[in-house]
């Protein structure tokens, strides 16, 4: 049996590949890490398949050389404004004479919950269980074995553009791998950055990537809302490039080294040396000027995030506040700015839950790929779902997967 797991995070700025497998202690061990600049991706969507294949191939080669293992299959992340999330409910009657709920009853009710109208150019990629209800008794995570007449399921369904999904499959197949499935970026980041306590308490995961910002809300342990804001860290870089008249590469380096998210915290006398470029001599700029540009764009992003939190109707339920992840939050004081704009406690969270060469993946920019590797392990164990749907979140889903393989 091939127990090698491979996760691919193809973002707008960077492409990450992790290779791992279960260790003897039962934990998941990272054995190979590959990172390369991402080409052919804009705002989370593939715009050049050949360029994207080259980026993934380079990162995959690096991870395979480091691990000494050859990946045959992989999971890949999906993000972008084409994603759409909606809550749905399924209802079924329990036909058994003894009224004991069987696993096939749970399958039927989840199938019923998926009976929603979706556009012809969209497909379901996730069905995330929120809770089950037995004869008006709610808050049930696993109804199997309970007695009742009526079974209901509340689920969160995520759909994606069929075209975007086809392009992702082509990229994975183009590097010689079989695509096992896709994972919504925010769901993967939540896997590595959130605890069960966070999810029960009520929390918003905000994953700020290069091209987009993914938002995922958990209430009472289940996903209540998901969306994508079409702005990311690359927009901050572009603003610096235009405002300071610098090449994008220099603006990115400047942002990483000297960036501040709050202008008021910048030293009004400190000057930053800008490199010579495009015939322009090197020059000095006030750190406050650079921080003003950064703060304006980040504030806009968090205002859009706040709009989505309010739109969800769940902002008042976020007792756990906001957890920030993704490479875009590496700018100093980003969490403080987020707290001010969102009027919620916001904290930067780093990925966890893995062993092995974790020193290479400690930054928030690795939250998605780290969580995806953990997600793939759950799916490899037989959780309910396949390439275009399913959720590993509840133990019931694992047993449903076994039932499906035996009965479908």
NORSUL-V166599 format. One line per field, one symbol per residue. phi: phi as a letter, one per 40 degrees, with the letter a starting at -180 (. if undefined). Layout:
BEGIN
phi=???
END
This chain:
BEGIN
phi=.cbcbbbbbbbcbbbbbbbaaccccgccbcbabbbadcbgbbfgbcbaccccccccccccdccccccgbbcbbabbcbahcccbbacabbbbccccccgccccccccccccccccbcbdccbbcbabbcbabbbfgcbgccacdgcbabbbbbcbbbbbbccccccccccccccbgbcccibbddcccccdcbbbccdccchabcbbcccbabcbbbbbfgbcbaaabccbacccccccccccbfbcdccccccdccbcbcbccccccbcbbccccafgcccabbcccccccccccccccccccccdcccdcgbdcccccgbbbagcccccdgccccdccccfacbbcbbcagbbgccccbcccccccccccccccccccchcdhadbihaccbddccccccccccbb
END
